[in-house]
Amino acid sequence: MDDGMLTYEDYPPGRQFSLGPKLVRAEEIIEFAREFDPQPMHLDEEAGRESILGGLAASGWHTCAMLMRMMTDSHLLASHAQGAPGIDFMEWRKPVLAGDTLSGNSTVLEARAMRSRPGLGIVKMRHELKNQNGDLVCFGENSVMLQMRSGPEIAA
């Protein structure tokens, strides 16, 4: 396979992928909250200010969705990713507020061939997002399954 897409072999330990920047707009915080997490601090600026979050804040799940979009734009759409077996952990350290700009990186921690699925490798990654002040807002780790360059073809 030589189609220019990233494969397992392109994810050695230590490789980093830049994420963002992503401006977080009040409208998207409210839209996401209405659909998936309708708590007051995610729906209303005043309720957010009165909460411990200090302003209209994105749901942690919204932060995860934005992280997923940044990972997809950064490298997953340009790869032969085959999905993920789950998330090892995710921590939200600081509120993501309307007007914040998020950026960060994904770093490959380890990579190994999958014994159970010849032609696939599993890559463990750590993701960190910071706001415009350099404050860590969230971090987590998960593994991604990637097709190997010389392994058996995966049906589309």
DSSP file (Angstrom, degrees, kcal/mol; ACC not computed):
  #  RESIDUE AA STRUCTURE BP1 BP2  ACC     N-H-->O    O-->H-N    N-H-->O    O-->H-N    TCO  KAPPA ALPHA  PHI   PSI    X-CA   Y-CA   Z-CA
    1    1 A M              0   0    0      0, 0.0     3,-0.1     0, 0.0   150,-0.0   0.000 360.0 360.0 360.0 123.2    0.0    0.0    0.0
    2    2 A D        +     0   0    0      1,-0.1   147,-0.0     2,-0.0     0, 0.0  -0.463 360.0 130.9-145.7  67.9    1.5    3.3   -1.1
    3    3 A D  S    S-     0   0    0      2,-0.2     3,-0.1     3,-0.0    -1,-0.1   0.272  78.7-105.5-105.5   9.7   -1.4    5.8   -1.4
    4    4 A G  S    S+     0   0    0      1,-0.3     2,-0.2    -3,-0.1     3,-0.0   0.364  80.3 128.3  84.0  -6.0    0.3    8.6    0.6
    5    5 A M        -     0   0    0      1,-0.1    -1,-0.3    74,-0.0    74,-0.3  -0.528  67.6-100.6 -81.9 151.1   -2.0    8.0    3.7
    6    6 A L  B     -a   79   0A   0     72,-3.4    74,-2.5    69,-0.2     2,-0.2  -0.470  44.1-176.1 -70.5 139.8   -0.5    7.5    7.1
    7    7 A T    >   -     0   0    0     72,-0.2     3,-2.3    -2,-0.2   141,-0.2  -0.710  46.6 -80.0-125.6 178.9   -0.2    3.9    8.3
    8    8 A Y  G >  S+     0   0    0    139,-2.2     3,-1.9     1,-0.3   140,-0.2   0.859 126.4  61.3 -46.8 -42.6    1.0    2.3   11.5
    9    9 A E  G 3  S+     0   0    0      1,-0.3    -1,-0.3   138,-0.2   139,-0.1   0.686  95.8  61.6 -64.1 -17.9    4.6    2.7   10.5
   10   10 A D  G <  S+     0   0    0     -3,-2.3    -1,-0.3     1,-0.2    -2,-0.2   0.324  91.7  71.6 -89.9   7.3    4.1    6.5   10.5
   11   11 A Y    <   +     0   0    0     -3,-1.9    -1,-0.2    -4,-0.2     3,-0.1  -0.487  63.5 164.8-121.2  59.9    3.3    6.5   14.2
   12   12 A P    >   -     0   0    0      0, 0.0     3,-2.2     0, 0.0    96,-0.3  -0.447  52.3 -83.1 -74.2 152.1    6.6    5.8   16.0
   13   13 A P  T 3  S+     0   0    0      0, 0.0    96,-0.2     0, 0.0     3,-0.1  -0.271 117.8  29.4 -53.0 135.7    6.8    6.5   19.7
   14   14 A G  T 3  S+     0   0    0     94,-3.0    95,-0.1     1,-0.4     2,-0.1   0.089  83.7 132.9  99.0 -21.3    7.6   10.2   20.3
   15   15 A R    <   -     0   0    0     -3,-2.2    93,-2.8    92,-0.1     2,-0.4  -0.397  41.0-155.9 -65.1 138.9    6.0   11.5   17.1
   16   16 A Q  E     -B  107   0B   0     91,-0.2     2,-0.4    -3,-0.1    91,-0.2  -0.903  11.7-160.3-118.4 146.7    3.7   14.5   17.8
   17   17 A F  E     -B  106   0B   0     89,-2.6    89,-2.4    -2,-0.4     2,-0.2  -0.995  23.3-127.0-122.6 128.1    0.8   15.9   15.9
   18   18 A S  E     -B  105   0B   0     -2,-0.4     2,-0.4    87,-0.2    87,-0.3  -0.480  21.2-154.2 -75.0 144.3   -0.3   19.5   16.4
   19   19 A L  E     -B  104   0B   0     85,-2.7    85,-2.1    -2,-0.2     3,-0.1  -0.962  31.5 -60.3-121.2 136.4   -3.9   20.2   17.3
   20   20 A G  E     -     0   0B   0     -2,-0.4    83,-0.2     1,-0.2     2,-0.1  -0.293  10.6-135.8  82.2-166.0   -5.9   23.4   16.7
   21   21 A P  E     +     0   0B   0      0, 0.0     2,-0.4     0, 0.0    -1,-0.2   0.428  45.7 174.0 -77.8 155.8   -6.1   26.2   17.1
   22   22 A K  E     -B  102   0B   0     80,-2.1    80,-3.0    -2,-0.1     2,-0.4  -0.961  23.6-146.5-136.9 114.7   -9.9   26.2   17.7
   23   23 A L  E     -B  101   0B   0     -2,-0.4     2,-0.7    78,-0.3    78,-0.2  -0.689  17.2-141.2 -78.7 128.4  -11.8   29.2   18.9
   24   24 A V        -     0   0    0     76,-3.1    75,-3.4    -2,-0.4     2,-0.3  -0.837  18.2-157.6 -96.9 114.0  -14.7   28.2   21.2
   25   25 A R     >  -     0   0    0     -2,-0.7     4,-1.7    73,-0.2     3,-0.4  -0.663  22.5-128.1 -94.5 145.7  -17.8   30.3   20.4
   26   26 A A  H  > S+     0   0    0     -2,-0.3     4,-2.4     1,-0.2     5,-0.2   0.888 108.4  58.3 -55.6 -41.8  -20.6   30.8   22.9
   27   27 A E  H  > S+     0   0    0      1,-0.2     4,-2.4     2,-0.2    -1,-0.2   0.876 106.1  47.0 -60.6 -39.3  -23.2   29.7   20.3
   28   28 A E  H  > S+     0   0    0     -3,-0.4     4,-2.6     2,-0.2     5,-0.2   0.857 109.3  54.3 -73.7 -32.8  -21.5   26.3   19.8
   29   29 A I  H  X S+     0   0    0     -4,-1.7     4,-2.5     2,-0.2    30,-0.2   0.950 113.3  42.8 -60.9 -48.0  -21.3   25.8   23.6
   30   30 A I  H  X S+     0   0    0     -4,-2.4     4,-2.9     2,-0.2     5,-0.2   0.908 113.4  51.7 -65.5 -43.1  -25.1   26.4   23.9
   31   31 A E  H  X S+     0   0    0     -4,-2.4     4,-1.6    -5,-0.2    -2,-0.2   0.936 112.9  44.6 -60.9 -47.1  -25.9   24.3   20.9
   32   32 A F  H  X>S+     0   0    0     -4,-2.6     4,-3.0     1,-0.2     5,-0.6   0.931 114.2  50.3 -62.2 -45.0  -24.0   21.3   22.1
   33   33 A A  H  X5S+     0   0    0     -4,-2.5     4,-1.2     9,-0.3    -2,-0.2   0.909 106.4  54.2 -62.2 -43.6  -25.4   21.7   25.6
   34   34 A R  H  <5S+     0   0    0     -4,-2.9    -1,-0.2     1,-0.2    -2,-0.2   0.901 117.9  37.0 -56.3 -40.1  -29.0   21.9   24.4
   35   35 A E  H  <5S+     0   0    0     -4,-1.6    -2,-0.2    -5,-0.2    -1,-0.2   0.889 137.6   6.8 -80.3 -41.0  -28.5   18.6   22.5
   36   36 A F  H  <5S+     0   0    0     -4,-3.0    -3,-0.2    -5,-0.2    -2,-0.2   0.679 132.0  22.0-124.3 -22.1  -26.3   16.6   24.9
   37   37 A D     << -     0   0    0     -4,-1.2     2,-2.4    -5,-0.6    -3,-0.1  -0.466  58.5-178.4-152.4  70.1  -25.7   18.3   28.3
   38   38 A P        +     0   0    0      0, 0.0    -4,-0.1     0, 0.0    -5,-0.1  -0.204  28.5 142.6 -78.7  52.9  -28.4   20.8   29.2
   39   39 A Q    >>  -     0   0    0     -2,-2.4     3,-1.9     1,-0.1     4,-0.6  -0.660  61.6-113.9 -86.3 149.3  -27.0   21.9   32.5
   40   40 A P  H >> S+     0   0    0      0, 0.0     4,-2.0     0, 0.0     3,-1.4   0.839 112.4  58.6 -54.6 -40.5  -27.4   25.7   33.3
   41   41 A M  H 34 S+     0   0    0      1,-0.3    16,-2.2     6,-0.2     7,-0.1   0.652 109.5  46.4 -68.4 -12.6  -23.6   26.5   33.3
   42   42 A H  H <4 S+     0   0    0     -3,-1.9    -9,-0.3    14,-0.2    -1,-0.3   0.488 118.6  40.7-100.8  -7.3  -23.5   25.3   29.7
   43   43 A L  H << S+     0   0    0     -3,-1.4     2,-0.4    -4,-0.6    -2,-0.2   0.638 113.4  41.4-113.0 -20.7  -26.6   27.1   28.5
   44   44 A D     X  -     0   0    0     -4,-2.0     4,-2.3    -5,-0.2    -1,-0.2  -0.992  59.6-145.4-143.1 128.9  -26.5   30.5   30.1
   45   45 A E  H  > S+     0   0    0     -2,-0.4     4,-2.5     1,-0.2     5,-0.2   0.908 103.8  48.3 -58.0 -45.9  -23.7   33.1   30.7
   46   46 A E  H  > S+     0   0    0      1,-0.2     4,-2.1     2,-0.2    -1,-0.2   0.922 111.6  48.9 -65.1 -43.4  -25.1   34.3   34.0
   47   47 A A  H  > S+     0   0    0     -7,-0.2     4,-0.8     1,-0.2    -6,-0.2   0.882 111.5  51.6 -62.1 -37.1  -25.6   30.7   35.3
   48   48 A G  H >< S+     0   0    0     -4,-2.3     7,-1.1    -8,-0.3     6,-1.0   0.910 108.8  49.5 -64.9 -42.9  -22.0   29.9   34.3
   49   49 A R  H 3< S+     0   0    0     -4,-2.5    -2,-0.2     5,-0.3    -1,-0.2   0.865 110.4  51.2 -63.8 -36.1  -20.6   33.0   36.1
   50   50 A E  H 3< S+     0   0    0     -4,-2.1    -1,-0.2    -5,-0.2    -2,-0.2   0.637 102.4  76.3 -76.5 -14.3  -22.5   32.0   39.2
   51   51 A S  S X< S-     0   0    0     -4,-0.8     3,-0.9    -3,-0.6    -3,-0.0  -0.322 101.7 -99.9 -87.3 175.4  -21.1   28.5   39.1
   52   52 A I  T 3  S+     0   0    0      1,-0.2    -1,-0.1     2,-0.1    -3,-0.1   0.596 116.0  73.6 -69.8  -9.6  -17.6   27.4   40.1
   53   53 A L  T 3  S-     0   0    0     -5,-0.3    -1,-0.2     2,-0.1    -4,-0.1   0.765  94.9-137.9 -79.4 -25.6  -16.8   27.5   36.3
   54   54 A G    <   +     0   0    0     -6,-1.0    -5,-0.3    -3,-0.9     2,-0.3   0.554  66.2   4.4  86.2   8.1  -16.7   31.3   36.1
   55   55 A G  S    S-     0   0    0     -7,-1.1     2,-0.5    -8,-0.1    -2,-0.1  -0.957 109.9 -33.3 167.5 179.7  -18.5   31.8   32.9
   56   56 A L  S    S-     0   0    0     -2,-0.3    42,-2.1    42,-0.1     2,-0.4  -0.485  72.3-167.5 -61.4 115.0  -20.4   30.1   30.0
   57   57 A A  B     -G   97   0C   0    -16,-2.2    40,-0.2    -2,-0.5     2,-0.2  -0.874  22.1-118.6-119.0 140.8  -18.4   26.8   29.9
   58   58 A A        -     0   0    0     38,-3.3    38,-0.5    -2,-0.4   -29,-0.1  -0.478  39.1-107.1 -67.8 140.8  -18.3   24.0   27.5
   59   59 A S     >  -     0   0    0    -30,-0.2     4,-2.4    -2,-0.2     5,-0.2  -0.340  26.6-117.0 -58.5 149.3  -19.4   20.6   28.8
   60   60 A G  H  > S+     0   0    0      1,-0.2     4,-2.2     2,-0.2    -1,-0.1   0.877 119.8  54.0 -57.1 -35.9  -16.5   18.2   29.3
   61   61 A W  H  > S+     0   0    0      2,-0.2     4,-2.1     1,-0.2    -1,-0.2   0.853 106.0  51.6 -68.8 -33.1  -18.1   16.0   26.7
   62   62 A H  H  > S+     0   0    0      2,-0.2     4,-2.6     1,-0.2    -2,-0.2   0.907 107.4  53.0 -66.1 -41.5  -18.1   19.0   24.3
   63   63 A T  H  X S+     0   0    0     -4,-2.4     4,-2.5     1,-0.2    -2,-0.2   0.914 109.2  49.5 -58.5 -42.7  -14.4   19.5   25.1
   64   64 A C  H  X S+     0   0    0     -4,-2.2     4,-2.6     2,-0.2    -1,-0.2   0.900 109.6  51.1 -62.9 -40.4  -13.8   15.8   24.2
   65   65 A A  H  X S+     0   0    0     -4,-2.1     4,-2.2     2,-0.2    -2,-0.2   0.902 110.4  48.6 -64.9 -40.0  -15.8   16.3   20.9
   66   66 A M  H  X S+     0   0    0     -4,-2.6     4,-2.4     2,-0.2    -2,-0.2   0.911 110.9  51.1 -65.4 -40.4  -13.7   19.3   20.0
   67   67 A L  H  X S+     0   0    0     -4,-2.5     4,-2.6     1,-0.2    -2,-0.2   0.924 109.0  51.4 -59.4 -44.6  -10.5   17.3   20.8
   68   68 A M  H  X S+     0   0    0     -4,-2.6     4,-2.5     1,-0.2    -2,-0.2   0.912 109.8  49.3 -60.1 -42.6  -11.8   14.5   18.5
   69   69 A R  H  X S+     0   0    0     -4,-2.2     4,-2.7     1,-0.2    -1,-0.2   0.908 110.9  50.0 -63.5 -40.9  -12.4   17.0   15.7
   70   70 A M  H  X S+     0   0    0     -4,-2.4     4,-2.2     2,-0.2    -2,-0.2   0.892 111.7  48.1 -65.5 -39.1   -8.9   18.4   16.1
   71   71 A M  H  X>S+     0   0    0     -4,-2.6     4,-2.5     2,-0.2     5,-2.0   0.913 112.0  50.2 -65.7 -41.7   -7.3   14.9   16.1
   72   72 A T  H  <>S+     0   0    0     -4,-2.5     5,-2.2    -5,-0.2     6,-0.3   0.938 114.8  42.6 -61.6 -47.3   -9.3   14.1   13.0
   73   73 A D  H  <5S+     0   0    0     -4,-2.7    -1,-0.2     1,-0.2    -2,-0.2   0.855 114.8  52.3 -67.4 -34.5   -8.3   17.2   11.2
   74   74 A S  H  <5S-     0   0    0     -4,-2.2    -2,-0.2    -5,-0.2    -1,-0.2   0.925 137.3 -34.3 -70.5 -46.7   -4.6   16.9   12.3
   75   75 A H  T ><5S+     0   0    0     -4,-2.5     3,-0.7    -5,-0.1   -69,-0.2   0.568 114.0  81.3-151.7 -26.9   -3.9   13.3   11.2
   76   76 A L  G > XS+     0   0    0     -5,-2.0     3,-1.7     1,-0.3     5,-0.6   0.891  95.0  51.6 -65.8 -38.9   -6.7   10.8   11.4
   77   77 A L  G 3 <S+     0   0    0     -5,-2.2    -1,-0.3     1,-0.3    -4,-0.1   0.732 110.4  51.7 -68.1 -18.9   -8.4   11.8    8.1
   78   78 A A  G < 5S+     0   0    0     -3,-0.7   -72,-3.4    -6,-0.3    -1,-0.3   0.159 107.4  71.4 -98.9  17.4   -5.0   11.4    6.4
   79   79 A S  B < 5S-a    6   0A   0     -3,-1.7     2,-0.2   -74,-0.3   -72,-0.2  -0.759  86.3-114.4-127.6 171.8   -4.5    7.9    7.9
   80   80 A H  T   5 +     0   0    0    -74,-2.5    67,-2.2    -2,-0.2   -72,-0.1  -0.360  53.9 165.5 -98.0  49.4   -5.7    4.4    7.5
   81   81 A A  B   < -C  146   0B   0     -5,-0.6    65,-0.3    65,-0.2     3,-0.1  -0.426  24.0-166.9 -66.5 141.6   -7.1    4.5   11.1
   82   82 A Q        -     0   0    0     63,-3.5     2,-0.2     1,-0.5    64,-0.1   0.107  50.1 -84.9-118.5  18.8   -9.5    1.6   11.7
   83   83 A G        -     0   0    0     62,-0.4    62,-3.0     2,-0.0    -1,-0.5  -0.566  46.0 -85.7 108.2-173.9  -11.1    2.9   14.9
   84   84 A A        -     0   0    0     60,-0.2    60,-0.2    -2,-0.2     3,-0.1  -0.989  12.5-138.8-139.5 144.1  -10.3    2.8   18.6
   85   85 A P  S    S-     0   0    0      0, 0.0     2,-0.3     0, 0.0    59,-0.1   0.551  71.8 -72.8 -80.7  -5.5  -10.9    0.2   21.3
   86   86 A G  E     -D  143   0B   0     57,-0.5    57,-0.8     0, 0.0     2,-0.5  -0.913  54.7 -64.8 146.5-171.8  -11.7    2.9   23.9
   87   87 A I  E     -D  142   0B   0     -2,-0.3    55,-0.2    55,-0.2     3,-0.1  -0.959  24.1-158.0-116.3 130.5  -10.3    5.6   26.0
   88   88 A D  E    S-     0   0B   0     53,-1.9     2,-0.3    -2,-0.5    54,-0.2   0.939  74.1 -31.8 -71.2 -47.2   -7.9    4.8   28.8
   89   89 A F  E     -D  141   0B   0     52,-1.5    52,-2.0     2,-0.0     2,-0.3  -0.970  49.2-160.7-165.8 159.1   -8.7    8.1   30.7
   90   90 A M  E     -D  140   0B   0     -2,-0.3     2,-0.4    50,-0.2    50,-0.2  -0.974  11.3-168.2-144.4 131.4   -9.7   11.7   30.1
   91   91 A E  E     -D  139   0B   0     48,-3.1    48,-2.0    -2,-0.3     2,-0.6  -0.982  12.4-152.2-125.0 134.9   -9.2   14.5   32.7
   92   92 A W  E     +D  138   0B   0     -2,-0.4    46,-0.3    46,-0.2    45,-0.1  -0.928  19.6 172.4-102.8 117.2  -10.7   17.9   32.5
   93   93 A R        +     0   0    0     44,-2.4    44,-0.2    -2,-0.6    45,-0.2   0.813  62.2  13.9 -97.9 -36.3   -8.4   20.3   34.4
   94   94 A K  S    S-     0   0    0     43,-1.2    -1,-0.3    41,-0.1   -41,-0.1  -0.976  86.4 -94.5-139.4 151.2   -9.9   23.8   33.8
   95   95 A P        -     0   0    0      0, 0.0     2,-0.7     0, 0.0   -36,-0.1  -0.359  29.2-134.4 -63.3 144.5  -13.1   25.0   32.3
   96   96 A V        -     0   0    0    -38,-0.5   -38,-3.3    41,-0.1     2,-0.2  -0.921  32.8-163.8 -98.5 113.5  -13.2   25.8   28.6
   97   97 A L  B >   -G   57   0C   0     -2,-0.7     3,-2.5   -40,-0.2   -40,-0.2  -0.629  29.6 -85.1-102.8 155.3  -15.0   29.1   28.4
   98   98 A A  T 3  S+     0   0    0    -42,-2.1   -73,-0.2     1,-0.3    -1,-0.1  -0.351 118.5  28.8 -54.3 131.9  -16.7   31.0   25.6
   99   99 A G  T 3  S+     0   0    0    -75,-3.4    -1,-0.3     1,-0.4   -74,-0.1   0.219  88.9 131.7  96.0 -12.9  -13.9   32.9   23.8
  100  100 A D    <   -     0   0    0     -3,-2.5   -76,-3.1   -76,-0.2     2,-0.5  -0.372  49.1-143.8 -67.0 150.9  -11.1   30.5   24.6
  101  101 A T  E     -B   23   0B   0    -78,-0.2     2,-0.3    -3,-0.1   -78,-0.3  -0.984  17.2-155.4-116.4 120.9   -8.8   29.3   21.9
  102  102 A L  E     +B   22   0B   0    -80,-3.0   -80,-2.1    -2,-0.5     2,-0.3  -0.748  23.5 151.9 -99.5 141.3   -7.7   25.7   22.3
  103  103 A S  E     + E   0 130B   0     27,-2.0    27,-3.4    -2,-0.3     2,-0.3  -0.959   9.8 124.2-154.2 166.9   -4.6   24.1   20.9
  104  104 A G  E     -BE  19 129B   0    -85,-2.1   -85,-2.7    -2,-0.3     2,-0.3  -0.937  41.5 -91.7 174.0-150.6   -2.3   21.3   21.8
  105  105 A N  E     -BE  18 128B   0     23,-1.7    23,-2.4    -2,-0.3     2,-0.4  -0.993   9.4-135.7-155.9 159.5   -0.8   18.1   20.6
  106  106 A S  E     -BE  17 127B   0    -89,-2.4   -89,-2.6    -2,-0.3     2,-0.4  -0.982  26.0-163.6-115.4 131.1   -1.1   14.3   20.4
  107  107 A T  E     -BE  16 126B   0     19,-2.8    19,-2.5    -2,-0.4     2,-0.5  -0.960  19.9-125.4-121.4 131.3    2.0   12.3   21.2
  108  108 A V  E     + E   0 125B   0    -93,-2.8   -94,-3.0    -2,-0.4    17,-0.2  -0.627  27.6 178.0 -73.5 123.7    2.6    8.7   20.3
  109  109 A L  E     -     0   0B   0     15,-3.3     2,-0.3    -2,-0.5    16,-0.2   0.838  62.6 -13.2 -93.4 -42.1    3.5    6.8   23.5
  110  110 A E  E     - E   0 124B   0     14,-1.3    14,-2.5   -98,-0.1    -1,-0.4  -0.987  54.7-160.3-157.8 159.5    3.9    3.3   22.2
  111  111 A A  E     + E   0 123B   0     -2,-0.3     2,-0.3    12,-0.2    12,-0.2  -0.996  14.9 165.3-146.8 140.1    3.1    1.2   19.1
  112  112 A R  E     - E   0 122B   0     10,-2.0    10,-3.3    -2,-0.3     2,-0.2  -0.994  38.5-103.2-153.2 152.5    2.8   -2.6   18.6
  113  113 A A  E     - E   0 121B   0     -2,-0.3     2,-0.6     8,-0.3     8,-0.3  -0.494  40.0-117.7 -71.9 146.0    1.5   -5.0   16.1
  114  114 A M        -     0   0    0      6,-2.6     6,-0.3     3,-0.4     3,-0.3  -0.770  18.0-162.3 -87.8 122.7   -1.8   -6.6   17.0
  115  115 A R  S    S+     0   0    0     -2,-0.6    -1,-0.2     1,-0.2     6,-0.0   0.866  91.1  52.2 -68.9 -35.6   -1.5  -10.4   17.4
  116  116 A S  S    S+     0   0    0      1,-0.3    -1,-0.2    -3,-0.1    -2,-0.0   0.662 116.3  38.2 -78.0 -15.9   -5.3  -10.9   17.0
  117  117 A R  S >  S-     0   0    0     -3,-0.3     3,-1.9     3,-0.2    -3,-0.4  -0.726  79.9-149.5-138.3  86.0   -5.5   -8.9   13.8
  118  118 A P  T 3  S+     0   0    0      0, 0.0     3,-0.1     0, 0.0    -3,-0.1  -0.266  85.4  32.4 -55.1 138.1   -2.7   -9.4   11.3
  119  119 A G  T 3  S+     0   0    0      1,-0.3    29,-3.1    -5,-0.1     2,-0.4   0.357 103.5  94.0  94.5  -5.2   -2.1   -6.3    9.3
  120  120 A L  E <   - F   0 147B   0     -3,-1.9    -6,-2.6    -6,-0.3     2,-0.3  -0.929  52.9-164.4-120.3 146.2   -3.1   -3.9   12.1
  121  121 A G  E     -EF 113 146B   0     25,-2.9    25,-2.8    -2,-0.4     2,-0.5  -0.884  15.1-135.2-119.7 158.0   -1.1   -2.1   14.7
  122  122 A I  E     -EF 112 145B   0    -10,-3.3   -10,-2.0    -2,-0.3     2,-0.5  -0.964  17.3-166.1-117.1 130.1   -2.2   -0.4   17.8
  123  123 A V  E     -EF 111 144B   0     21,-2.8    21,-2.4    -2,-0.5     2,-0.5  -0.960   8.9-150.0-120.3 121.4   -0.9    3.0   18.7
  124  124 A K  E     -EF 110 143B   0    -14,-2.5   -15,-3.3    -2,-0.5   -14,-1.3  -0.795  22.4-173.9 -92.9 131.1   -1.3    4.5   22.2
  125  125 A M  E     -EF 108 142B   0     17,-3.3    17,-1.9    -2,-0.5     2,-0.4  -0.920  21.2-146.2-128.5 149.9   -1.4    8.3   22.2
  126  126 A R  E     -EF 107 141B   0    -19,-2.5   -19,-2.8    -2,-0.3     2,-0.4  -0.961  18.5-160.7-112.6 133.3   -1.5   11.0   24.8
  127  127 A H  E     -EF 106 140B   0     13,-3.0    13,-2.0    -2,-0.4     2,-0.4  -0.936   8.6-176.8-118.2 135.7   -3.6   14.2   24.0
  128  128 A E  E     -EF 105 139B   0    -23,-2.4   -23,-1.7    -2,-0.4     2,-0.4  -0.999   4.2-169.6-133.0 132.4   -3.2   17.6   25.7
  129  129 A L  E     -EF 104 138B   0      9,-2.6     8,-2.7    -2,-0.4     9,-1.5  -0.976   6.6-175.2-120.7 136.7   -5.3   20.7   25.1
  130  130 A K  E     -EF 103 136B   0    -27,-3.4   -27,-2.0    -2,-0.4     6,-0.2  -0.885  20.3-124.5-123.9 156.5   -4.4   24.1   26.4
  131  131 A N    >   -     0   0    0      4,-2.2     3,-2.1    -2,-0.3   -29,-0.2  -0.288  46.3 -82.9 -88.7-176.4   -6.2   27.4   26.3
  132  132 A Q  T 3  S+     0   0    0      1,-0.3   -30,-0.1     2,-0.1    -1,-0.1   0.651 129.4  56.9 -64.7 -15.7   -4.8   30.7   24.9
  133  133 A N  T 3  S-     0   0    0      2,-0.1    -1,-0.3   -32,-0.1     3,-0.1   0.414 119.8-107.0 -92.7   0.2   -3.0   31.3   28.3
  134  134 A G  S <  S+     0   0    0     -3,-2.1     2,-0.4     1,-0.3    -2,-0.1   0.559  70.9 147.6  84.2   8.3   -1.2   28.0   28.2
  135  135 A D        -     0   0    0      1,-0.1    -4,-2.2     2,-0.0     2,-0.5  -0.630  53.7-119.4 -79.4 131.7   -3.3   26.5   30.9
  136  136 A L  E     + F   0 130B   0     -2,-0.4    -6,-0.3    -6,-0.2     3,-0.1  -0.583  35.3 174.5 -69.2 120.2   -3.9   22.8   30.5
  137  137 A V  E     -     0   0B   0     -8,-2.7   -44,-2.4    -2,-0.5   -43,-1.2   0.758  62.2  -8.5-100.6 -31.1   -7.7   22.3   30.1
  138  138 A C  E     +DF  92 129B   0     -9,-1.5    -9,-2.6   -46,-0.3    -1,-0.4  -0.985  55.0 179.9-160.5 156.1   -7.8   18.6   29.4
  139  139 A F  E     +DF  91 128B   0    -48,-2.0   -48,-3.1    -2,-0.3     2,-0.3  -0.982  12.3 156.0-153.0 156.1   -5.6   15.6   28.7
  140  140 A G  E     -DF  90 127B   0    -13,-2.0   -13,-3.0    -2,-0.3     2,-0.4  -0.977  27.3-126.9-166.8 173.9   -6.1   11.9   28.1
  141  141 A E  E     +DF  89 126B   0    -52,-2.0   -53,-1.9    -2,-0.3   -52,-1.5  -0.991  29.0 152.6-135.7 143.8   -4.8    8.7   26.6
  142  142 A N  E     -DF  87 125B   0    -17,-1.9   -17,-3.3    -2,-0.4     2,-0.3  -0.972  34.5-115.5-158.0 167.8   -6.3    6.2   24.2
  143  143 A S  E     -DF  86 124B   0    -57,-0.8   -57,-0.5    -2,-0.3     2,-0.4  -0.831  19.9-159.1-110.2 149.8   -5.2    3.7   21.5
  144  144 A V  E     - F   0 123B   0    -21,-2.4   -21,-2.8    -2,-0.3     2,-0.5  -0.974  15.0-133.2-126.3 139.5   -6.0    3.8   17.8
  145  145 A M  E     - F   0 122B   0    -62,-3.0   -63,-3.5    -2,-0.4   -62,-0.4  -0.822  28.7-174.6 -93.8 130.9   -5.9    0.8   15.4
  146  146 A L  E     -CF  81 121B   0    -25,-2.8   -25,-2.9    -2,-0.5   -65,-0.2  -0.974  26.8-114.4-130.1 140.1   -4.0    1.5   12.2
  147  147 A Q  E     - F   0 120B   0    -67,-2.2  -139,-2.2    -2,-0.4   -27,-0.2  -0.466  34.4-122.9 -68.0 139.9   -3.6   -0.5    9.1
  148  148 A M    >   -     0   0    0    -29,-3.1     3,-0.6  -141,-0.2    -1,-0.1  -0.552  14.1-124.6 -82.3 150.6    0.0   -1.5    8.4
  149  149 A R  T 3  S+     0   0    0      1,-0.2    -1,-0.1    -2,-0.2    -2,-0.0   0.874 109.4  27.8 -62.8 -38.7    1.7   -0.5    5.1
  150  150 A S  T 3  S+     0   0    0      2,-0.0    -1,-0.2     3,-0.0     3,-0.1   0.271 101.9 104.0-110.0  11.4    2.6   -4.1    4.2
  151  151 A G  S <  S-     0   0    0     -3,-0.6   -32,-0.1   -32,-0.3     3,-0.1  -0.207  84.4 -62.5 -86.8 179.4   -0.2   -6.0    6.0
  152  152 A P        -     0   0    0      0, 0.0    -4,-0.2     0, 0.0    -1,-0.2  -0.282  63.7-100.1 -58.2 146.3   -3.3   -7.6    4.7
  153  153 A E        -     0   0    0     -3,-0.1     2,-0.5    -6,-0.1    -3,-0.0  -0.403  29.6-135.3 -69.7 144.8   -5.8   -5.2    3.0
  154  154 A I        -     0   0    0     -2,-0.1     2,-0.1    -3,-0.1    -1,-0.1  -0.887  24.9-115.8-101.2 129.2   -8.8   -4.1    5.1
  155  155 A A              0   0    0     -2,-0.5    -1,-0.0     1,-0.1     0, 0.0  -0.388 360.0 360.0 -66.2 140.0  -12.1   -4.1    3.3
  156  156 A A              0   0    0     -2,-0.1    -1,-0.1     0, 0.0    -2,-0.0   0.463 360.0 360.0 -81.7 360.0  -13.6   -0.7    2.9
